[in-house]
């Protein structure tokens, strides 16, 4: 009976309203239950600074879509945007765009020739308006997880990023990341530098030294975007997150601008990174260990007439009785100690360029020698 009377009340009332409205209080007015609204007022100086930094730099950040990963229409009719999309920065007014190797890695795995279209690049031209351009491959370096594309875009919409110095960074200083996480265009996150000289295991499958660690949220889609200092200068290219879930866990990494400045101009000029080397054959670390070489890089062969041969480096060879005579063991480069072949390659790659003169620290039998040598292009 109660149910019937209630139904008659709600459905039979001449000015019917939803039943839920009956739970309200008809004795009050809208004005009485509306709280006062306070004006926001001026931003605090720190807030205004961040707002201005974002406004100034957001036009230098682009959205990149790997052309080999097309959106798919699933059974429910929803378009699924595939992973592999990310961010990039405008490098110059010539149309060069810098991003991570792994952002367009699927296209690069097919070995495209320079000039081939590997991505679509969306450039912000005004608030809420982007224009799409073909991103043609200029050069790529998997070992540093960097790639350069080029777009044929008008110069007036190309706003190059300001590149800063990563060598003077301090743990604790403010930093900002701009990118396109999960497809949300031009997203800003703020944090601090939480570590320096980290080893980054990049999504390109390589380990990159000298990485910047930050607690600014970095998620899928941020890769290739800039990490900025509090002055708005790019101090790194965001490249990876340390997580078990695929989302930010407070530990993100960026390739330092010092590495970007060394590699990108080479990619633009030569289409590849030019690395310094010694133009000789070194024993793989497991082989060196079997030969009881526990410290340093063992020289196996020295090509005739090479700079290494002219410097006096000795290879591993056989004696008159067929016994093995170990060659020179490189234990240092200038003031950098070297424990193995991998460490020697890292030192030369990170700190030197082709044509640099270095002093090799050599262990030859029971002797310690120092040999000057000019670095060549690594093969």
C-alpha positions in Angstrom: 0.0 0.0 0.0 2.9 2.3 0.9 4.5 1.6 -2.5 1.3 2.4 -4.3 0.8 5.7 -2.5 4.4 6.6 -3.2 4.1 5.8 -6.9 0.9 7.8 -7.0 2.7 10.7 -5.4 5.6 10.7 -7.9 3.8 9.8 -11.0 0.5 11.4 -10.4 1.7 14.8 -9.2 0.6 17.4 -11.7 4.1 18.9 -11.9 6.1 15.6 -11.9 9.8 15.7 -10.9 12.2 12.7 -10.6 11.9 10.8 -7.4 15.4 11.7 -6.3 14.4 15.3 -6.1 12.1 14.4 -3.2 15.2 13.8 -1.1 16.1 17.5 -1.3 15.0 20.3 1.1 12.3 22.4 -0.5 12.6 25.0 2.3 16.0 26.3 1.0 16.7 28.4 -2.1 19.5 27.9 -4.6 21.0 31.2 -3.4 21.1 30.0 0.2 23.1 26.8 -0.6 25.5 28.5 -3.1 28.8 29.3 -1.4 30.5 32.6 -1.9 32.9 32.7 -4.9 36.3 34.2 -4.2 38.4 35.7 -7.1 41.6 33.8 -7.8 43.8 36.9 -7.7 47.3 37.1 -9.1 49.5 34.1 -9.4 52.3 33.6 -7.0 55.7 34.5 -8.6 56.8 30.9 -8.7 53.5 29.9 -10.4 53.7 32.7 -12.9 57.3 31.7 -13.8 56.2 28.1 -14.5 53.2 29.3 -16.5 55.4 31.5 -18.6 58.0 28.8 -19.1 55.3 26.4 -20.4 53.8 29.0 -22.7 57.2 29.9 -24.2 58.4 26.3 -24.8 55.2 24.4 -25.6 55.4 25.6 -29.3 58.8 23.9 -29.5 57.4 20.5 -28.6 55.9 18.3 -31.3 53.8 15.2 -31.3 55.3 12.3 -33.3 53.4 9.3 -34.8 55.3 6.3 -36.2 53.8 5.9 -39.7 54.2 2.1 -39.5 51.8 2.0 -36.5 48.4 2.9 -37.8 45.4 3.4 -35.5 43.2 0.3 -35.5 39.4 0.1 -35.4 38.5 -2.5 -32.8 35.2 -4.5 -32.6 33.5 -1.9 -30.5 34.2 0.8 -33.0 36.7 2.6 -30.9 40.0 3.7 -32.5 43.0 2.4 -30.7 46.1 4.6 -31.0 49.1 2.2 -30.9 52.2 2.6 -28.7 55.2 3.9 -30.4 54.0 7.5 -30.5 55.8 10.1 -28.6 57.3 13.6 -28.5 60.0 15.6 -30.1 61.6 19.1 -30.1 62.1 21.6 -32.9 65.9 21.8 -33.3 66.2 24.7 -35.8 64.3 26.7 -38.4 65.5 24.3 -41.1 62.8 21.9 -40.0 65.0 19.4 -38.0 63.1 17.6 -35.3 64.9 15.6 -32.6 63.3 12.7 -30.8 64.2 9.3 -29.4 65.3 6.4 -31.6 62.7 4.2 -30.0 59.8 6.6 -30.7 60.2 5.7 -34.4 62.0 2.5 -33.8 59.5 0.3 -35.6 60.0 2.3 -38.8 63.7 2.3 -38.3 63.8 -1.4 -37.8 62.9 -1.7 -41.5 66.2 0.1 -42.5 64.7 3.1 -44.3 67.1 5.2 -46.4 67.6 8.9 -45.5 64.8 11.0 -46.8 62.1 8.3 -46.3 59.0 9.2 -44.4 59.1 7.5 -41.0 56.6 9.6 -38.9 53.9 12.1 -38.9 54.9 15.2 -37.0 52.2 17.5 -35.4 53.4 21.0 -34.8 51.4 23.5 -32.6 50.7 26.6 -34.5 48.3 28.3 -32.2 46.3 27.5 -29.0 44.5 24.2 -29.8 45.5 24.1 -33.4 48.1 21.7 -34.8 49.4 21.1 -38.3 50.6 17.7 -39.5 53.7 17.2 -41.6 55.7 14.3 -43.0 58.7 13.5 -40.9 61.6 12.3 -43.2 64.5 10.4 -41.7 67.8 12.4 -41.5 69.8 10.2 -39.2 69.6 7.9 -36.2 71.8 6.6 -33.5 70.5 3.6 -31.6 73.4 3.6 -29.1 72.3 7.0 -27.8 68.6 6.5 -28.5 68.4 9.6 -30.7 66.9 10.3 -34.1 66.6 13.4 -36.3 63.7 13.9 -38.7 63.0 16.8 -41.1 59.7 18.4 -41.9 58.9 20.8 -44.7 57.2 23.4 -42.5 57.0 27.2 -42.8 59.7 28.9 -40.8 57.3 31.0 -39.0 55.8 28.0 -37.1 59.2 26.5 -36.3 60.2 27.6 -32.9 63.6 26.0 -31.9 64.1 24.9 -28.3 66.7 26.7 -26.3 69.4 24.2 -25.5 71.0 24.5 -22.0 74.0 23.0 -20.3 73.7 19.7 -18.5 77.2 19.6 -17.1 76.5 22.1 -14.3 73.2 20.5 -13.0 72.8 20.0 -9.3 70.6 17.4 -7.5 67.6 19.2 -6.0 67.2 21.9 -8.6 63.8 22.4 -10.3 63.1 20.9 -13.7 60.1 20.6 -16.0 59.1 18.0 -18.6 56.8 18.8 -21.6 55.4 16.0 -23.8 52.4 14.1 -25.0 51.8 11.3 -22.4 49.1 8.8 -23.3 48.2 11.0 -26.3 47.4 14.1 -24.2 49.0 16.9 -26.1 51.5 19.3 -24.5 51.4 18.2 -20.9 53.5 19.8 -18.3 55.0 18.0 -15.2 57.2 19.6 -12.6 59.8 18.1 -10.3 63.5 18.2 -9.3 66.7 16.7 -10.5 67.0 13.6 -8.3 70.2 12.0 -9.6 73.0 12.5 -12.1 75.4 10.3 -14.1 72.9 7.4 -14.1 73.1 4.4 -16.4 69.9 4.5 -18.5 68.6 1.2 -19.9 66.8 2.7 -22.9 63.7 1.3 -24.6 66.0 1.1 -27.6 67.7 -1.8 -25.8 70.9 0.0 -25.0 72.6 1.4 -21.9 73.3 5.1 -22.0 75.7 6.6 -19.5 75.5 10.1 -17.9 71.7 10.1 -17.6 69.7 12.6 -15.7 67.2 11.2 -13.1 64.1 13.2 -12.2 60.9 12.8 -10.2 59.0 14.9 -12.7 56.3 12.5 -14.0 57.4 10.8 -17.3 55.0 8.4 -18.9 54.6 6.7 -22.3 54.4 9.5 -24.9 56.8 11.8 -23.0 59.7 10.1 -24.8 61.6 12.5 -27.1 60.3 15.6 -25.3 62.4 18.1 -23.5 63.5 18.2 -19.8 63.9 21.9 -19.0 65.7 23.8 -16.2 64.0 26.6 -14.3 65.2 29.1 -17.0 63.4 27.2 -19.7 66.5 25.8 -21.4 66.5 22.1 -22.5 68.9 20.1 -20.3 67.9 16.7 -21.6 65.7 14.6 -23.8 63.2 12.4 -21.8 63.8 8.8 -22.7 62.7 6.3 -20.1 60.8 5.5 -16.9 61.8 3.0 -14.2 58.6 1.1 -13.4 57.0 -2.3 -13.3 53.6 -1.1 -14.5 54.5 1.1 -17.5 53.4 4.3 -15.7 55.4 6.9 -13.8 56.7 5.7 -10.5 58.6 8.9 -9.6 61.8 7.8 -11.4 62.3 9.1 -14.9 65.4 9.6 -17.0 66.6 12.0 -19.7 69.6 11.9 -22.1 71.8 14.9 -21.1 72.0 17.9 -23.4 75.7 17.5 -23.6 75.2 14.1 -25.4 72.4 15.5 -27.5 74.7 18.4 -28.6 77.4 16.0 -29.6 75.3 13.5 -31.5 72.6 15.6 -33.2 74.8 17.8 -35.4 76.6 14.6 -36.6 73.3 13.0 -37.5 72.3 16.1 -39.4 75.6 16.3 -41.3 76.5 12.6 -41.8 73.3 10.7 -41.1 75.1 8.8 -38.4 77.1 9.4 -35.2 80.9 9.6 -35.7 82.7 7.9 -32.8 86.3 8.1 -31.8 88.3 4.9 -31.6 91.8 3.4 -31.8 91.4 1.4 -35.1 92.7 -1.8 -33.6 91.2 -5.1 -32.5 90.6 -5.6 -28.8 89.9 -8.9 -27.1 86.3 -9.4 -26.0 86.1 -9.2 -22.2 85.3 -13.0 -21.7 88.4 -13.8 -23.8 90.6 -11.4 -21.9 89.4 -13.0 -18.6 90.3 -16.5 -19.9 93.8 -15.1 -20.6 94.0 -13.9 -17.0 93.6 -10.2 -17.9 91.6 -8.9 -15.0 92.2 -5.2 -15.5 92.3 -3.3 -18.8 91.6 -3.9 -22.5 93.8 -6.4 -24.2 95.1 -5.5 -27.7 94.8 -8.5 -30.1 95.7 -7.0 -33.5 97.2 -3.7 -34.7 96.8 -3.0 -38.4 100.0 -2.1 -40.2 100.5 1.6 -40.9 97.7 2.6 -38.5 98.1 5.4 -36.0 98.1 2.7 -33.3 101.0 1.0 -35.0 102.9 4.2 -35.4 102.3 5.0 -31.7 104.0 1.7 -30.9 101.2 -0.4 -29.6 102.0 -4.2 -29.6 99.5 -6.9 -30.6 99.0 -10.4 -29.0 101.3 -12.8 -30.9 102.9 -16.3 -30.9 106.4 -16.8 -29.7 109.0 -19.0 -31.4 107.9 -22.0 -29.4 104.3 -21.3 -30.2 103.6 -19.8 -26.8 101.1 -16.9 -26.6 102.6 -13.5 -25.8 100.0 -11.1 -24.6 99.9 -7.7 -26.3 99.6 -4.4 -24.7 96.9 -3.9 -22.1 95.2 -0.5 -22.1 94.5 0.4 -18.5 93.8 4.1 -18.9 93.1 7.1 -21.2 94.5 10.3 -19.8 93.1 10.5 -16.3 90.3 7.9 -17.0 91.0 4.4 -15.7 89.9 1.5 -17.9 89.0 -1.8 -16.5 87.9 -3.6 -19.7 87.1 -3.2 -23.4 83.5 -2.0 -22.7 84.8 0.7 -20.4 87.4 1.8 -22.9 84.7 2.2 -25.6 82.5 4.1 -23.1 85.3 6.5 -22.2 86.3 7.2 -25.8 82.6 7.7 -26.9 81.6 9.9 -24.0 84.6 12.2 -23.6 86.5 12.3 -26.9 86.1 13.1 -30.6 87.9 12.0 -33.7 91.2 13.8 -34.0 91.7 14.3 -30.2 95.2 13.5 -28.9 95.2 11.3 -25.9 97.7 9.6 -23.6 97.2 5.8 -23.3 98.3 4.2 -20.1 99.7 0.8 -21.1 100.6 -2.3 -19.1 103.3 -4.2 -21.1 104.5 -7.2 -19.1 105.8 -5.8 -15.9 106.2 -2.3 -17.4 103.9 0.7 -17.2 104.1 2.9 -20.3 102.4 6.1 -21.6 101.9 6.3 -25.4 100.5 9.4 -27.1 98.0 8.7 -29.9 95.5 10.6 -32.1 92.0 9.1 -32.1 90.5 7.9 -35.4 87.0 7.2 -36.5 85.7 4.0 -34.9 84.7 1.4 -37.5 
